[in-house]
Amino acid sequence: MNILVVDDEQNILRTTCIALKTMGHQAFQASSSRQAERVLNEEPIDAIILDMMLGNENGLDYLDKLEAEGEHPPVVVFTAHSSIETAVQSMKRGAYDYIQKPFIPEDLRQLLAKLEKSLADSGKLKELKGIIESSNPTLQFESNEPEMQETFRIATKAAASEANILILGSSGTGKTMLARHVHANSQRRDKPFVTVNCPSLSKELLESELFGHIKGSFTGATKDTWGKVSAADGGTLFLDEIGEVALEIQPKLLRLLQDREFERVGETRTRKANVRVLAATNRDLSKEVEAGTFREDLFYRLNVIGLQMPSLRERPGDILSITQRYVDFFAAQLGRGRVVLAEDAQQAIVDYAWPGNLRELKNVIERSLILSEGQELTKADLPVEFHAESEGRITTGSLISLEELEAAHIKRVVAKTASLDEASNVLGIDPATLYRKRKKLGLC
């Protein structure tokens, strides 16, 4: 394995690296977290041996930073006998294991052998996951609709730049999927893609989530924490539902976009950010600007390139092909073999309004395949709203507006589920969006 040893004591570094080479491993060394980051960026490291004390640095803080960044090599913690409690705490915070120093070479060899086997096993799982993911329809950009083809073309071309991109569209249309497509086709593809779900956090928590905070900066801030901006360093920061961000936070986002600078909550030190920002919203931000709830300068900074994701109902030529891809995907996960859509199921799916868009379609197909049997998915296998004509089910053939159609469907789903959380899950939208829709449609 390629193993990075991070310790500020040169004799420990030298002894450990010699021991690792004797065991047949390739050893790399760093005496600080900054040096460690440089090695991680330049070398394919399989594991990290990290000392808890790095001069003026705390090894736990660096471990927290690695955890915040997402996927990273497993970390084995070096600890003195007197700080076993700290080592146990490090495992709770993401470390693979710990070893006391001065270490016994045989103990280190056994630990690394166990780690190497664990990595091999996880590699097999990743390979299996990759086979399944390769058939995941959310990862495939195929469309029979000219509007979608143009959106994909622009997104792919814009990916090569560093321009900020604003993705517009209703909930569930695939805005996150498109953002991931941009990242995967950018020069930052090998760095983190970090998502911030803006509506899920209060303005106070959102600021901490974005920029991080220092210990004692507010009630509950028991330790220094890196935010999502730091976690996305070198990669892409995706701000989902940016229209929900409070006005008080918007100037700090503007500064991040303009100057690539930020401060953690409670800290005066200014830090540089190396991130590309993508954002998405289901709101009309130009109207929000007019209403004074969204800053005009921030809107223009975000909207260097605008992409529009149409609703599923606006993609009639894609509905059945996307549905079949979802069927293939979930059938493979369930070990069902090839499952086809019966004609009555196809017609019901085409007629349906799909207010929850792709997210709702995905949920419907997954649920239907789990609860059905055989190699054909029929209308009878679909949820009750697809075959409840006696309950007044409304289709696109009815002479009513799309808003009335959406209201009728939301009302029906809410009535048939145990809670609004369950209803939002069935509809494929988040609870906050369901609340706004019900309020707008006069349902609450």
Secondary structure, DSSP 8 states (H G I E B T S, - for coil): -EEEEE-S-HHHHHHHHHHHHHTT-EEEEESSHHHHHHHHHHS---EEEEESEETTEEHHHHHHHHHHT-S---EEEEE-GGGHHHHHHHHHTT-SEEEESS--HHHHHHHHHHHHHHHHHHHHHHHHHHHHHTT-GGG----SSHHHHHHHHHHHHHHTS---EEEE--TTSSHHHHHHHHHHTSTTTTS-EEEEEGGGS-HHHHHHHHHEE-TTSSTT--S-EE-HHHHTTTSEEEEETGGGS-TTTHHHHHHHHHH-EE--BT----EE---EEEEEESS-HHHHHHHTSS-HHHHHHHTTEEEE---GGG-TTTHHHHHHHHHHHHHHHHT----EE-HHHHHHHHHS--TTHHHHHHHHHHHHHHH--SSEE-GGGS-GGGS-GGGT---TTSSS-HHHHHHHHHHHHHHHSSSHHHHHHHHTS-HHHHHHHHHHTT--
